[in-house]
């Protein structure tokens, strides 16, 4: 029947337009557009590259913002064209155009579902860069090798997203792997994604370091905090509360890095928080980076204490505690990766270890959104 889909297409377009409008407000894309214009003016200034580090960060920020804005603006513009085409179809009574339009609309709806992922980011620091620290746990050499496997997995994940990764500190294991490592992921919503990886990761496999190839269980801890910008001014660190150690770097970076006391370690005495940085080229740069990480850790600690106090005073809903491990990676006797918080799982262990983590990140974010809805309902009742 000619035009049998007209009313259905019109209803679907109306629904999609409403969803895009809602997303536009949630993501503050009008504000993003203004920020893009300001950054474009800044990056075109003659002296923009006089500070290369800052210039690279601002250029990356501009690219990330444009990518986000252009995706939503493009989808909105394409939908407007489709709505105009639907009016033409109704006037000309062309059934073939109607079918073509239905195919195009289905593709737009799929694009929206893929982009809807961004709406799950609701935390104050979700758009920030991420600072990730890995620590080998129980399991000896196997655990240190596992920590390095996780390091590679996270690097690959960041590469898939087009983000920049900077290794800040690394302590190699005696036989293989790493004892610990800290790296910075620079990109829009890097923290929003990587916060899903915070916790203990468990590996089960046949040990490559055991002559009998026995099954070995290893653990590694991933700590994830947002890199803070202007919020750093809120954190005051008294000189007497800080112990600063300098030592020669053991990481990569050239001969001068490994022979001079360029590496630094900050110990915040009141909290016991320790931060090391050794992969910058000078002690001054390492000090600046270590201070940024320390302030980020202190701000996160303060925010966590505030949230605990709110829950205590208001009796807010508390999400279930998931135990010590957030995810298990089983390579023997079968292949499976399972997230214990969300029950998301896959048998594609190699794909996951190569950085295919989106299914786990999305599962975590949807669980967090569900918890927020429950808290909101409980607060409304009280």
C-alpha positions in Angstrom: 0.0 0.0 0.0 1.4 3.4 -1.0 2.5 5.5 1.9 1.8 2.7 4.4 4.8 3.8 6.4 4.2 7.5 6.4 2.6 7.8 9.8 5.0 5.3 11.3 8.0 7.2 9.9 6.6 10.5 11.1 6.2 9.2 14.6 9.7 7.7 14.7 11.2 11.0 13.5 9.3 12.9 16.1 10.6 10.5 18.8 14.2 10.8 17.6 14.0 14.6 17.4 12.9 14.6 21.0 15.7 12.4 22.1 18.3 14.4 20.3 16.9 17.6 21.8 17.1 16.1 25.3 20.7 14.9 24.7 21.6 18.4 23.4 20.5 19.9 26.7 22.1 17.2 28.9 25.5 17.5 27.1 25.2 21.3 27.0 26.2 21.4 23.4 25.4 25.1 22.9 28.0 25.7 25.6 30.4 23.3 23.9 30.0 25.2 20.6 31.0 28.4 22.4 34.0 26.7 24.0 35.0 25.4 20.5 35.0 28.9 19.1 37.1 30.2 22.0 39.6 27.4 21.6 39.8 28.0 17.8 40.6 31.6 18.5 43.2 30.6 21.0 44.9 28.0 18.8 45.2 30.5 15.9 47.2 33.0 18.0 50.8 33.5 16.8 52.3 32.6 20.1 50.1 29.6 20.7 53.0 27.0 20.4 55.3 29.0 22.7 54.3 26.6 25.4 54.3 23.2 23.6 52.8 21.1 26.5 49.9 23.4 27.0 49.4 23.8 23.2 49.2 20.0 22.8 46.6 19.7 25.6 44.5 22.6 24.2 44.7 21.1 20.7 43.6 17.7 21.9 40.7 19.3 23.9 39.6 21.2 20.8 39.7 18.0 18.7 37.7 16.1 21.3 35.0 18.8 21.6 34.6 19.2 17.9 34.3 15.4 17.5 31.5 15.3 20.1 29.7 18.4 18.8 29.9 17.5 15.1 28.5 14.0 15.7 25.4 15.4 17.4 25.0 18.4 15.1 25.4 16.1 12.1 22.7 13.7 13.3 20.3 16.6 14.0 20.9 18.1 10.6 20.4 14.7 8.9 17.1 14.2 10.7 15.9 17.6 9.6 16.7 16.7 6.0 14.8 13.4 6.4 11.8 15.3 7.8 11.8 17.6 4.8 12.1 14.6 2.5 9.2 12.9 4.1 7.0 15.9 3.2 8.2 15.7 -0.4 7.4 12.0 -0.4 3.9 12.7 0.8 3.4 15.3 -2.0 4.8 13.2 -4.8 3.4 9.9 -3.6 6.7 8.0 -4.3 6.7 4.6 -2.6 10.4 3.9 -3.6 11.5 7.1 -1.8 9.5 6.2 1.2 11.4 2.9 1.5 14.7 4.6 1.0 13.8 7.1 3.7 12.9 4.2 6.1 16.3 2.7 5.6 18.0 6.0 6.2 16.0 6.6 9.4 16.9 3.2 10.8 20.6 4.1 10.3 20.1 7.3 12.2 18.3 5.6 15.0 21.2 3.2 15.3 23.7 6.1 15.4 21.7 7.6 18.2 21.8 4.4 20.2 25.6 4.3 19.8 26.0 8.0 20.7 23.5 7.6 23.7 26.4 6.1 25.6 27.6 9.6 26.3 24.5 10.4 28.3 25.5 7.9 31.0 28.3 10.2 32.1 26.9 12.2 35.0 29.8 12.6 37.4 31.4 16.0 37.9 34.8 14.8 36.8 33.7 12.4 34.0 34.9 14.7 31.2 38.4 14.9 32.8 41.6 13.1 32.0 42.3 10.0 34.0 45.2 9.0 36.2 45.6 5.2 36.4 47.9 3.4 38.8 48.4 -0.4 38.6 49.8 -2.5 41.4 50.7 -6.2 41.2 49.0 -8.2 44.0 49.2 -11.7 45.3 50.8 -14.2 42.9 54.5 -13.3 42.7 56.0 -13.2 39.2 52.6 -14.2 37.7 51.0 -11.2 39.3 53.6 -8.9 38.0 53.2 -10.3 34.5 49.5 -9.9 34.9 49.9 -6.3 35.9 51.9 -5.7 32.7 49.2 -7.4 30.7 46.6 -5.0 32.2 48.9 -2.1 31.4 48.9 -3.2 27.8 45.2 -3.7 27.8 44.5 -0.2 29.1 46.9 1.4 26.6 45.2 -0.4 23.8 41.8 0.7 25.0 42.9 4.3 25.1 44.3 4.0 21.6 41.0 2.7 20.4 39.4 5.8 21.8 42.0 8.1 20.1 43.3 9.3 23.5 46.9 10.1 24.4 48.6 8.0 27.0 51.7 9.1 29.0 53.6 6.7 31.2 54.5 8.6 34.4 56.1 6.0 36.6 57.0 2.3 36.4 58.7 -0.2 38.7 59.8 -3.4 36.8 59.5 -6.8 38.3 62.6 -8.9 39.0 61.9 -11.7 36.5 59.1 -10.4 34.4 56.2 -7.8 34.4 55.8 -4.8 36.6 55.4 -4.2 40.3 53.6 -1.0 39.6 53.0 1.7 37.0 51.2 5.0 36.8 50.0 6.6 33.6 47.9 9.6 32.4 45.2 9.2 29.8 44.3 12.5 28.1 41.0 12.7 26.3 37.4 13.9 26.8 35.6 11.5 29.1 38.7 9.5 29.8 38.0 9.4 33.5 34.3 8.7 32.8 35.4 5.5 31.0 38.3 4.4 33.1 36.6 4.7 36.4 34.8 1.5 35.5 38.2 -0.2 35.8 38.9 0.8 39.4 39.3 -2.3 41.6 41.0 -5.7 41.7 41.3 -7.7 38.5 41.8 -11.5 38.8 43.5 -13.7 36.3 43.3 -17.5 36.1 45.6 -19.3 33.7 48.3 -21.9 33.3 51.4 -20.3 34.6 54.2 -19.6 32.0 56.6 -19.3 34.9 56.0 -22.8 36.4 57.8 -25.8 34.9 54.7 -27.9 35.6 52.4 -25.4 33.9 50.1 -25.4 36.9 47.0 -23.3 37.0 47.7 -20.0 38.8 45.5 -17.3 40.1 46.9 -13.8 40.1 45.6 -10.4 41.2 46.3 -6.8 40.3 44.8 -3.5 41.5 43.8 -0.6 39.3 43.4 2.7 40.9 41.7 5.4 38.8 41.3 9.1 39.7 40.4 12.2 37.6 43.1 14.7 36.8 41.9 18.0 38.2 42.4 21.4 36.7 41.1 24.6 38.3 39.9 22.5 41.3 43.6 22.0 42.2 43.5 25.5 43.7 41.1 24.3 46.3 43.7 21.8 47.7 46.3 23.4 50.0 49.4 21.4 50.9 51.6 22.7 53.6 55.3 22.4 53.1 55.8 20.7 56.5 53.2 18.0 55.4 55.2 17.0 52.4 58.3 14.8 52.2 60.1 14.9 48.9 62.7 12.3 47.8 64.7 12.5 44.6 66.4 9.5 42.9 67.7 8.4 39.5 65.1 7.2 37.1 64.9 3.6 36.3 62.5 4.0 33.3 62.9 4.9 29.7 63.8 8.4 28.5 67.4 8.6 27.4 70.8 8.6 29.0 70.4 11.9 30.9 67.2 10.7 32.6 68.8 7.6 33.9 71.9 9.2 35.3 70.6 12.3 37.0 68.3 12.7 40.1 65.3 13.6 37.9 62.8 11.2 39.5 60.8 12.4 42.5 58.6 10.8 45.2 56.1 12.9 47.2 54.9 11.5 50.6 51.9 13.4 52.1 52.5 12.8 55.8 49.0 13.4 57.2 47.4 10.9 54.8 50.3 8.6 53.9 49.6 9.1 50.2 52.7 8.4 48.1 53.2 9.6 44.5 56.2 8.9 42.3 57.0 10.4 38.9 60.1 9.6 36.8 59.4 9.6 33.1 59.5 13.4 32.5 62.8 14.8 31.3 63.6 17.0 34.2 63.1 17.0 38.0 61.1 20.2 37.7 58.6 18.5 35.3 58.4 15.4 37.5 57.7 17.6 40.5 54.9 19.4 38.7 53.3 16.1 37.5 53.7 14.5 41.0 52.0 17.5 42.6 49.1 17.3 40.1 48.6 13.7 40.9 48.9 14.3 44.6 46.3 17.0 44.5 44.0 14.9 42.4 44.3 12.1 45.0 43.6 14.4 47.9 40.6 15.9 46.1 39.2 12.5 45.4 39.7 11.5 49.0 37.9 14.6 50.2 35.0 13.9 47.8 34.7 10.3 49.0 34.6 11.4 52.7 31.8 13.9 51.8 29.8 11.2 50.1 30.2 8.9 53.1 29.1 11.6 55.4 26.0 12.4 53.2 25.0 8.7 53.3 25.4 8.6 57.0 23.4 11.7 57.7 20.6 11.1 55.2 20.4 7.3 55.2 20.9 7.3 51.5 20.7 4.1 49.4 24.0 2.3 49.3 24.9 0.1 46.4 25.9 -3.4 47.1 29.6 -4.1 47.9 31.0 -6.4 45.3 33.9 -7.9 47.2 37.5 -7.6 46.5 37.5 -8.3 42.8 35.6 -6.5 40.1 36.4 -8.8 37.2 37.8 -12.2 36.4 39.7 -13.2 33.4 39.8 -17.0 32.9 42.2 -18.3 30.3 42.3 -21.9 31.5 40.5 -24.4 31.6 38.0 -22.3 29.5 37.9 -18.8 28.1 35.8 -16.2 29.8 35.9 -12.6 31.1 33.2 -11.8 33.6 32.5 -8.5 35.5 31.2 -9.4 38.9 29.4 -6.1 39.5 27.3 -6.2 36.3 27.4 -9.9 35.2 28.5 -8.7 31.8 30.7 -11.5 30.3 32.3 -12.7 27.1 34.3 -15.6 25.8 36.4 -13.3 23.6 39.3 -13.1 26.1 41.9 -12.1 23.5 39.7 -9.2 22.3 39.3 -7.9 25.8 43.1 -8.1 26.5 43.6 -6.2 23.2 41.5 -3.4 24.7 37.9 -4.2 23.8 36.4 -2.9 27.0 33.3 -0.9 26.0 30.8 -3.6 26.9 32.2 -3.6 30.5 32.3 0.2 30.7 28.8 0.5 29.5 27.5 -2.2 31.9 29.1 -0.4 34.8 27.8 3.0 33.8 24.2 1.7 33.3 24.4 0.0 36.8 25.6 3.3 38.3 22.7 5.1 36.5 20.2 2.6 38.0 21.7 3.1 41.5 21.3 6.9 41.0 17.6 6.4 40.1 17.0 4.3 43.2 18.7 6.9 45.4 16.6 9.6 43.9 13.4 7.6 44.5 14.4 6.9 48.1 15.3 10.6 48.8 11.9 11.7 47.2 10.0 9.4 49.6 11.8 10.9 52.6 
